[in-house]
Structures are given as structure tokens and as C-alpha cells.
Amino acid sequence: MKGTASHGKKSGKKNFVFCRRCGKRTFHVRKKKCSSCGYGASPRMRKYSWQVN
Ligand SMILES: [Zn+2]
């Protein structure tokens, strides 16, 4: 290995894939839920009162 080889163990497992609803890479594969829009968990968009758009 040469240069910055080990930046932690950030290789191998990937838990997040692209969400088909919001388009971000925030859909958790194992949880089957998007952490951005809530796709998979609820039919409605993930929304919080403290959320500022
Ligand atoms: Zn999403």
C-alpha cells in the first residue's frame, strides 16, 4: 500500500443505496428505509416539525 491507504475501514459493506423517491443515496439496505425521506417505512414523506426547509 502506498499513500493514504487506510482511511479507516471504509470499504466493503455498503448500507446505503440510492433512494428511488428522493434520489439521494440515503436508502438503508438492511433497515429498508430511507433516512432522508422515509421511503420504505411510511408512504408519506419523512417530515419533522423541527425541520427547516
Ligand atoms: Zn428517500
N, CA, C, O and the ligand as a Tripos MOL2 file, in Angstrom:
@<TRIPOS>MOLECULE
protein
  213   211    54     0     0
PROTEIN
NO_CHARGES

@<TRIPOS>ATOM
      1 N           0.8410   -1.2000    0.0000 N.3       1 MET1
      2 CA          0.0000    0.0000    0.0000 C.3       1 MET1
      3 C           0.8760    1.2500    0.0000 C.2       1 MET1
      4 O           1.9320    1.2960    0.6320 O.2       1 MET1
      5 N           0.4200    2.2290   -0.7060 N.am      2 LYS2
      6 CA          1.1890    3.4510   -0.8520 C.3       2 LYS2
      7 C           0.2780    4.6540   -0.6680 C.2       2 LYS2
      8 O          -0.8750    4.6350   -1.0980 O.2       2 LYS2
      9 N           0.7750    5.6680   -0.0510 N.am      3 GLY3
     10 CA         -0.0400    6.8640    0.1590 C.3       3 GLY3
     11 C          -1.0450    6.6760    1.2860 C.2       3 GLY3
     12 O          -0.7840    5.9580    2.2520 O.2       3 GLY3
     13 N          -2.2010    7.3310    1.1540 N.am      4 THR4
     14 CA         -3.2250    7.2530    2.1970 C.3       4 THR4
     15 C          -4.0760    6.0090    1.9720 C.2       4 THR4
     16 O          -5.1750    6.0780    1.4230 O.2       4 THR4
     17 N          -3.5560    4.9010    2.3980 N.am      5 ALA5
     18 CA         -4.2270    3.6370    2.1150 C.3       5 ALA5
     19 C          -5.3750    3.3610    3.0810 C.2       5 ALA5
     20 O          -6.4930    3.0610    2.6630 O.2       5 ALA5
     21 N          -5.0890    3.4650    4.3580 N.am      6 SER6
     22 CA         -6.1300    3.1110    5.3180 C.3       6 SER6
     23 C          -6.7630    4.3490    5.9380 C.2       6 SER6
     24 O          -6.3010    4.8760    6.9510 O.2       6 SER6
     25 N          -7.8290    4.7880    5.2980 N.am      7 HIS7
     26 CA         -8.6350    5.8630    5.8740 C.3       7 HIS7
     27 C          -9.7830    5.2020    6.6170 C.2       7 HIS7
     28 O         -10.9410    5.3120    6.2150 O.2       7 HIS7
     29 N          -9.4660    4.5370    7.6660 N.am      8 GLY8
     30 CA        -10.4870    3.7600    8.3510 C.3       8 GLY8
     31 C         -10.8350    2.5490    7.5210 C.2       8 GLY8
     32 O         -10.1930    2.2700    6.5080 O.2       8 GLY8
     33 N         -11.8500    1.8340    7.9510 N.am      9 LYS9
     34 CA        -12.2880    0.6830    7.1570 C.3       9 LYS9
     35 C         -13.5420    1.0890    6.3760 C.2       9 LYS9
     36 O         -14.6490    0.6280    6.6540 O.2       9 LYS9
     37 N         -13.3350    1.9460    5.4120 N.am     10 LYS10
     38 CA        -14.4810    2.4480    4.6710 C.3      10 LYS10
     39 C         -14.7130    1.7120    3.3640 C.2      10 LYS10
     40 O         -15.1930    2.2900    2.3880 O.2      10 LYS10
     41 N         -14.3770    0.4600    3.3530 N.am     11 SER11
     42 CA        -14.6150   -0.3240    2.1610 C.3      11 SER11
     43 C         -15.3750   -1.5950    2.5240 C.2      11 SER11
     44 O         -15.4270   -1.9950    3.6870 O.2      11 SER11
     45 N         -15.9500   -2.2050    1.5310 N.am     12 GLY12
     46 CA        -16.6470   -3.4500    1.7770 C.3      12 GLY12
     47 C         -18.1480   -3.2560    1.8660 C.2      12 GLY12
     48 O         -18.8220   -3.1380    0.8440 O.2      12 GLY12
     49 N         -18.6670   -3.2220    3.0600 N.am     13 LYS13
     50 CA        -20.1130   -3.1350    3.2490 C.3      13 LYS13
     51 C         -20.6690   -1.7970    2.7840 C.2      13 LYS13
     52 O         -20.1180   -0.7330    3.0650 O.2      13 LYS13
     53 N         -21.7690   -1.8910    2.0710 N.am     14 LYS14
     54 CA        -22.4730   -0.6610    1.7650 C.3      14 LYS14
     55 C         -23.9080   -0.7760    2.2380 C.2      14 LYS14
     56 O         -24.6550   -1.6650    1.8280 O.2      14 LYS14
     57 N         -24.2610    0.1280    3.0930 N.am     15 ASN15
     58 CA        -25.5890    0.0880    3.6840 C.3      15 ASN15
     59 C         -26.5560    1.0220    2.9890 C.2      15 ASN15
     60 O         -27.7700    0.8310    3.0570 O.2      15 ASN15
     61 N         -26.0220    2.0320    2.3210 N.am     16 PHE16
     62 CA        -26.9090    2.9980    1.6810 C.3      16 PHE16
     63 C         -26.8570    2.8940    0.1600 C.2      16 PHE16
     64 O         -25.7840    2.8840   -0.4440 O.2      16 PHE16
     65 N         -28.0230    2.8180   -0.4330 N.am     17 VAL17
     66 CA        -28.1100    2.8550   -1.8830 C.3      17 VAL17
     67 C         -29.0050    4.0330   -2.2660 C.2      17 VAL17
     68 O         -29.5790    4.6820   -1.3920 O.2      17 VAL17
     69 N         -29.1240    4.3090   -3.5390 N.am     18 PHE18
     70 CA        -29.9160    5.4460   -3.9760 C.3      18 PHE18
     71 C         -31.4070    5.1900   -3.7450 C.2      18 PHE18
     72 O         -31.9390    4.1330   -4.0830 O.2      18 PHE18
     73 N         -32.0470    6.1740   -3.1690 N.am     19 CYS19
     74 CA        -33.4760    6.0870   -2.9070 C.3      19 CYS19
     75 C         -34.2320    6.4590   -4.1790 C.2      19 CYS19
     76 O         -33.8980    7.4310   -4.8570 O.2      19 CYS19
     77 N         -35.2530    5.6710   -4.4860 N.am     20 ARG20
     78 CA        -35.9810    5.9260   -5.7380 C.3      20 ARG20
     79 C         -36.9730    7.0690   -5.5950 C.2      20 ARG20
     80 O         -37.4930    7.5600   -6.5970 O.2      20 ARG20
     81 N         -37.2430    7.4970   -4.3820 N.am     21 ARG21
     82 CA        -38.1730    8.6010   -4.2040 C.3      21 ARG21
     83 C         -37.4700    9.9590   -4.1230 C.2      21 ARG21
     84 O         -37.8610   10.9030   -4.8090 O.2      21 ARG21
     85 N         -36.4360   10.0540   -3.2870 N.am     22 CYS22
     86 CA        -35.7810   11.3560   -3.1320 C.3      22 CYS22
     87 C         -34.5100   11.4530   -3.9640 C.2      22 CYS22
     88 O         -33.9910   12.5480   -4.1810 O.2      22 CYS22
     89 N         -34.0080   10.3160   -4.4300 N.am     23 GLY23
     90 CA        -32.8560   10.3510   -5.3250 C.3      23 GLY23
     91 C         -31.5130   10.4790   -4.6240 C.2      23 GLY23
     92 O         -30.4640   10.4990   -5.2680 O.2      23 GLY23
     93 N         -31.5540   10.5650   -3.3170 N.am     24 LYS24
     94 CA        -30.3010   10.6550   -2.5820 C.3      24 LYS24
     95 C         -29.8170    9.2550   -2.2250 C.2      24 LYS24
     96 O         -30.5840    8.2920   -2.2350 O.2      24 LYS24
     97 N         -28.5470    9.1660   -1.9130 N.am     25 ARG25
     98 CA        -28.0280    7.8580   -1.5150 C.3      25 ARG25
     99 C         -28.2230    7.6760   -0.0230 C.2      25 ARG25
    100 O         -27.2660    7.6000    0.7480 O.2      25 ARG25
    101 N         -29.4800    7.6080    0.3620 N.am     26 THR26
    102 CA        -29.8090    7.5600    1.7880 C.3      26 THR26
    103 C         -30.7550    6.4190    2.1270 C.2      26 THR26
    104 O         -31.2860    6.3530    3.2360 O.2      26 THR26
    105 N         -30.9670    5.5180    1.1700 N.am     27 PHE27
    106 CA        -31.8290    4.3740    1.4500 C.3      27 PHE27
    107 C         -31.0220    3.2720    2.1080 C.2      27 PHE27
    108 O         -30.1060    2.7170    1.5000 O.2      27 PHE27
    109 N         -31.3590    2.9550    3.3430 N.am     28 HIS28
    110 CA        -30.6220    1.9510    4.0890 C.3      28 HIS28
    111 C         -31.0820    0.5450    3.6780 C.2      28 HIS28
    112 O         -32.2680    0.2210    3.7340 O.2      28 HIS28
    113 N         -30.1340   -0.2570    3.2740 N.am     29 VAL29
    114 CA        -30.4650   -1.5770    2.7280 C.3      29 VAL29
    115 C         -30.9730   -2.5190    3.8140 C.2      29 VAL29
    116 O         -31.9790   -3.2030    3.6260 O.2      29 VAL29
    117 N         -30.3020   -2.5530    4.9150 N.am     30 ARG30
    118 CA        -30.6800   -3.5010    5.9720 C.3      30 ARG30
    119 C         -31.9380   -3.0540    6.7020 C.2      30 ARG30
    120 O         -32.7810   -3.8710    7.0720 O.2      30 ARG30
    121 N         -32.0520   -1.7410    6.9050 N.am     31 LYS31
    122 CA        -33.2500   -1.2200    7.5710 C.3      31 LYS31
    123 C         -34.4300   -1.1270    6.6220 C.2      31 LYS31
    124 O         -35.5830   -1.0520    7.0470 O.2      31 LYS31
    125 N         -34.1220   -1.1320    5.3080 N.am     32 LYS32
    126 CA        -35.1480   -0.9610    4.2790 C.3      32 LYS32
    127 C         -35.9200    0.3410    4.4780 C.2      32 LYS32
    128 O         -37.1500    0.3750    4.4590 O.2      32 LYS32
    129 N         -35.1660    1.3820    4.6630 N.am     33 LYS33
    130 CA        -35.7770    2.6750    4.9290 C.3      33 LYS33
    131 C         -34.8300    3.7820    4.5040 C.2      33 LYS33
    132 O         -33.6190    3.7000    4.7100 O.2      33 LYS33
    133 N         -35.4010    4.8120    3.9110 N.am     34 CYS34
    134 CA        -34.5940    5.9600    3.5270 C.3      34 CYS34
    135 C         -34.5000    6.9200    4.6970 C.2      34 CYS34
    136 O         -35.5160    7.2910    5.2850 O.2      34 CYS34
    137 N         -33.2930    7.3200    5.0350 N.am     35 SER35
    138 CA        -33.1090    8.2020    6.1770 C.3      35 SER35
    139 C         -33.3950    9.6480    5.8150 C.2      35 SER35
    140 O         -33.4310   10.5140    6.6890 O.2      35 SER35
    141 N         -33.5970    9.9130    4.5390 N.am     36 SER36
    142 CA        -33.8590   11.2810    4.1170 C.3      36 SER36
    143 C         -35.3480   11.5620    3.9550 C.2      36 SER36
    144 O         -35.8550   12.5690    4.4500 O.2      36 SER36
    145 N         -36.0500   10.6620    3.2550 N.am     37 CYS37
    146 CA        -37.4690   10.9080    3.0020 C.3      37 CYS37
    147 C         -38.3700    9.8930    3.6770 C.2      37 CYS37
    148 O         -39.5890   10.0620    3.6810 O.2      37 CYS37
    149 N         -37.8060    8.8550    4.2420 N.am     38 GLY38
    150 CA        -38.6120    7.8660    4.9620 C.3      38 GLY38
    151 C         -39.1990    6.8020    4.0640 C.2      38 GLY38
    152 O         -40.0760    6.0470    4.4820 O.2      38 GLY38
    153 N         -38.7220    6.7360    2.8340 N.am     39 TYR39
    154 CA        -39.2280    5.7380    1.8890 C.3      39 TYR39
    155 C         -38.9610    4.3260    2.4140 C.2      39 TYR39
    156 O         -37.8540    4.0120    2.8520 O.2      39 TYR39
    157 N         -39.9820    3.4930    2.3620 N.am     40 GLY40
    158 CA        -39.8330    2.1390    2.8640 C.3      40 GLY40
    159 C         -40.4930    1.9800    4.2210 C.2      40 GLY40
    160 O         -41.0440    0.9250    4.5350 O.2      40 GLY40
    161 N         -40.4350    3.0190    5.0110 N.am     41 ALA41
    162 CA        -41.0280    2.9550    6.3450 C.3      41 ALA41
    163 C         -42.4600    3.4710    6.3320 C.2      41 ALA41
    164 O         -43.3460    2.8910    6.9610 O.2      41 ALA41
    165 N         -42.6780    4.5630    5.6110 N.am     42 SER42
    166 CA        -44.0160    5.1370    5.5540 C.3      42 SER42
    167 C         -44.3110    5.6160    4.1480 C.2      42 SER42
    168 O         -43.3960    5.9950    3.4170 O.2      42 SER42
    169 N         -45.5750    5.6030    3.7610 N.am     43 PRO43
    170 CA        -45.9400    6.0810    2.4240 C.3      43 PRO43
    171 C         -45.8400    7.5960    2.3070 C.2      43 PRO43
    172 O         -45.8170    8.1450    1.2060 O.2      43 PRO43
    173 N         -45.7820    8.2600    3.4510 N.am     44 ARG44
    174 CA        -45.6730    9.7130    3.4200 C.3      44 ARG44
    175 C         -44.2110   10.1220    3.5380 C.2      44 ARG44
    176 O         -43.3630    9.3470    3.9790 O.2      44 ARG44
    177 N         -43.9440   11.3360    3.1410 N.am     45 MET45
    178 CA        -42.5910   11.8400    3.2150 C.3      45 MET45
    179 C         -42.1900   12.0540    4.6740 C.2      45 MET45
    180 O         -42.9840   12.4960    5.5050 O.2      45 MET45
    181 N         -40.9530   11.7300    4.9460 N.am     46 ARG46
    182 CA        -40.4380   11.9520    6.2950 C.3      46 ARG46
    183 C         -40.4160   13.4410    6.5830 C.2      46 ARG46
    184 O         -39.8120   14.2140    5.8390 O.2      46 ARG46
    185 N         -41.0640   13.8380    7.6430 N.am     47 LYS47
    186 CA        -41.1460   15.2620    7.9570 C.3      47 LYS47
    187 C         -41.1440   15.4540    9.4540 C.2      47 LYS47
    188 O         -41.8190   14.7340   10.1910 O.2      47 LYS47
    189 N         -40.3850   16.4240    9.8910 N.am     48 TYR48
    190 CA        -40.3510   16.7190   11.3060 C.3      48 TYR48
    191 C         -40.6830   18.1910   11.5120 C.2      48 TYR48
    192 O         -40.4530   19.0310   10.6430 O.2      48 TYR48
    193 N         -41.2310   18.4740   12.6880 N.am     49 SER49
    194 CA        -41.6340   19.8490   12.9950 C.3      49 SER49
    195 C         -40.4410   20.7730   13.1070 C.2      49 SER49
    196 O         -40.5170   21.9650   12.8090 O.2      49 SER49
    197 N         -39.3090   20.1770   13.5540 N.am     50 TRP50
    198 CA        -38.1240   20.9960   13.7260 C.3      50 TRP50
    199 C         -37.3530   21.1550   12.4200 C.2      50 TRP50
    200 O         -36.3380   21.8480   12.3520 O.2      50 TRP50
    201 N         -37.8630   20.5000   11.3990 N.am     51 GLN51
    202 CA        -37.1690   20.5120   10.1230 C.3      51 GLN51
    203 C         -37.3720   21.8450    9.4120 C.2      51 GLN51
    204 O         -38.4990   22.3210    9.2760 O.2      51 GLN51
    205 N         -36.3060   22.4230    8.9740 N.am     52 VAL52
    206 CA        -36.3760   23.6940    8.2630 C.3      52 VAL52
    207 C         -36.0000   23.4680    6.8060 C.2      52 VAL52
    208 O         -34.9220   22.9550    6.5030 O.2      52 VAL52
    209 N         -36.8830   23.8480    5.9260 N.am     53 ASN53
    210 CA        -36.5890   23.6870    4.5090 C.3      53 ASN53
    211 C         -36.0510   24.9750    3.9300 C.2      53 ASN53
    212 O         -35.7440   25.0360    2.7400 O.2      53 ASN53
    213 ZN        -35.5270    8.8560    0.0650 Zn       54 ZN54
@<TRIPOS>BOND
     1     1     2 1
     2     2     3 1
     3     3     4 2
     4     3     5 am
     5     5     6 1
     6     6     7 1
     7     7     8 2
     8     7     9 am
     9     9    10 1
    10    10    11 1
    11    11    12 2
    12    11    13 am
    13    13    14 1
    14    14    15 1
    15    15    16 2
    16    15    17 am
    17    17    18 1
    18    18    19 1
    19    19    20 2
    20    19    21 am
    21    21    22 1
    22    22    23 1
    23    23    24 2
    24    23    25 am
    25    25    26 1
    26    26    27 1
    27    27    28 2
    28    27    29 am
    29    29    30 1
    30    30    31 1
    31    31    32 2
    32    31    33 am
    33    33    34 1
    34    34    35 1
    35    35    36 2
    36    35    37 am
    37    37    38 1
    38    38    39 1
    39    39    40 2
    40    39    41 am
    41    41    42 1
    42    42    43 1
    43    43    44 2
    44    43    45 am
    45    45    46 1
    46    46    47 1
    47    47    48 2
    48    47    49 am
    49    49    50 1
    50    50    51 1
    51    51    52 2
    52    51    53 am
    53    53    54 1
    54    54    55 1
    55    55    56 2
    56    55    57 am
    57    57    58 1
    58    58    59 1
    59    59    60 2
    60    59    61 am
    61    61    62 1
    62    62    63 1
    63    63    64 2
    64    63    65 am
    65    65    66 1
    66    66    67 1
    67    67    68 2
    68    67    69 am
    69    69    70 1
    70    70    71 1
    71    71    72 2
    72    71    73 am
    73    73    74 1
    74    74    75 1
    75    75    76 2
    76    75    77 am
    77    77    78 1
    78    78    79 1
    79    79    80 2
    80    79    81 am
    81    81    82 1
    82    82    83 1
    83    83    84 2
    84    83    85 am
    85    85    86 1
    86    86    87 1
    87    87    88 2
    88    87    89 am
    89    89    90 1
    90    90    91 1
    91    91    92 2
    92    91    93 am
    93    93    94 1
    94    94    95 1
    95    95    96 2
    96    95    97 am
    97    97    98 1
    98    98    99 1
    99    99   100 2
   100    99   101 am
   101   101   102 1
   102   102   103 1
   103   103   104 2
   104   103   105 am
   105   105   106 1
   106   106   107 1
   107   107   108 2
   108   107   109 am
   109   109   110 1
   110   110   111 1
   111   111   112 2
   112   111   113 am
   113   113   114 1
   114   114   115 1
   115   115   116 2
   116   115   117 am
   117   117   118 1
   118   118   119 1
   119   119   120 2
   120   119   121 am
   121   121   122 1
   122   122   123 1
   123   123   124 2
   124   123   125 am
   125   125   126 1
   126   126   127 1
   127   127   128 2
   128   127   129 am
   129   129   130 1
   130   130   131 1
   131   131   132 2
   132   131   133 am
   133   133   134 1
   134   134   135 1
   135   135   136 2
   136   135   137 am
   137   137   138 1
   138   138   139 1
   139   139   140 2
   140   139   141 am
   141   141   142 1
   142   142   143 1
   143   143   144 2
   144   143   145 am
   145   145   146 1
   146   146   147 1
   147   147   148 2
   148   147   149 am
   149   149   150 1
   150   150   151 1
   151   151   152 2
   152   151   153 am
   153   153   154 1
   154   154   155 1
   155   155   156 2
   156   155   157 am
   157   157   158 1
   158   158   159 1
   159   159   160 2
   160   159   161 am
   161   161   162 1
   162   162   163 1
   163   163   164 2
   164   163   165 am
   165   165   166 1
   166   166   167 1
   167   167   168 2
   168   167   169 am
   169   169   170 1
   170   170   171 1
   171   171   172 2
   172   171   173 am
   173   173   174 1
   174   174   175 1
   175   175   176 2
   176   175   177 am
   177   177   178 1
   178   178   179 1
   179   179   180 2
   180   179   181 am
   181   181   182 1
   182   182   183 1
   183   183   184 2
   184   183   185 am
   185   185   186 1
   186   186   187 1
   187   187   188 2
   188   187   189 am
   189   189   190 1
   190   190   191 1
   191   191   192 2
   192   191   193 am
   193   193   194 1
   194   194   195 1
   195   195   196 2
   196   195   197 am
   197   197   198 1
   198   198   199 1
   199   199   200 2
   200   199   201 am
   201   201   202 1
   202   202   203 1
   203   203   204 2
   204   203   205 am
   205   205   206 1
   206   206   207 1
   207   207   208 2
   208   207   209 am
   209   209   210 1
   210   210   211 1
   211   211   212 2
@<TRIPOS>SUBSTRUCTURE
     1 MET1         2 RESIDUE 1 A MET
     2 LYS2         6 RESIDUE 1 A LYS
     3 GLY3        10 RESIDUE 1 A GLY
     4 THR4        14 RESIDUE 1 A THR
     5 ALA5        18 RESIDUE 1 A ALA
     6 SER6        22 RESIDUE 1 A SER
     7 HIS7        26 RESIDUE 1 A HIS
     8 GLY8        30 RESIDUE 1 A GLY
     9 LYS9        34 RESIDUE 1 A LYS
    10 LYS10       38 RESIDUE 1 A LYS
    11 SER11       42 RESIDUE 1 A SER
    12 GLY12       46 RESIDUE 1 A GLY
    13 LYS13       50 RESIDUE 1 A LYS
    14 LYS14       54 RESIDUE 1 A LYS
    15 ASN15       58 RESIDUE 1 A ASN
    16 PHE16       62 RESIDUE 1 A PHE
    17 VAL17       66 RESIDUE 1 A VAL
    18 PHE18       70 RESIDUE 1 A PHE
    19 CYS19       74 RESIDUE 1 A CYS
    20 ARG20       78 RESIDUE 1 A ARG
    21 ARG21       82 RESIDUE 1 A ARG
    22 CYS22       86 RESIDUE 1 A CYS
    23 GLY23       90 RESIDUE 1 A GLY
    24 LYS24       94 RESIDUE 1 A LYS
    25 ARG25       98 RESIDUE 1 A ARG
    26 THR26      102 RESIDUE 1 A THR
    27 PHE27      106 RESIDUE 1 A PHE
    28 HIS28      110 RESIDUE 1 A HIS
    29 VAL29      114 RESIDUE 1 A VAL
    30 ARG30      118 RESIDUE 1 A ARG
    31 LYS31      122 RESIDUE 1 A LYS
    32 LYS32      126 RESIDUE 1 A LYS
    33 LYS33      130 RESIDUE 1 A LYS
    34 CYS34      134 RESIDUE 1 A CYS
    35 SER35      138 RESIDUE 1 A SER
    36 SER36      142 RESIDUE 1 A SER
    37 CYS37      146 RESIDUE 1 A CYS
    38 GLY38      150 RESIDUE 1 A GLY
    39 TYR39      154 RESIDUE 1 A TYR
    40 GLY40      158 RESIDUE 1 A GLY
    41 ALA41      162 RESIDUE 1 A ALA
    42 SER42      166 RESIDUE 1 A SER
    43 PRO43      170 RESIDUE 1 A PRO
    44 ARG44      174 RESIDUE 1 A ARG
    45 MET45      178 RESIDUE 1 A MET
    46 ARG46      182 RESIDUE 1 A ARG
    47 LYS47      186 RESIDUE 1 A LYS
    48 TYR48      190 RESIDUE 1 A TYR
    49 SER49      194 RESIDUE 1 A SER
    50 TRP50      198 RESIDUE 1 A TRP
    51 GLN51      202 RESIDUE 1 A GLN
    52 VAL52      206 RESIDUE 1 A VAL
    53 ASN53      210 RESIDUE 1 A ASN
    54 ZN54       213 GROUP 0 **** ****
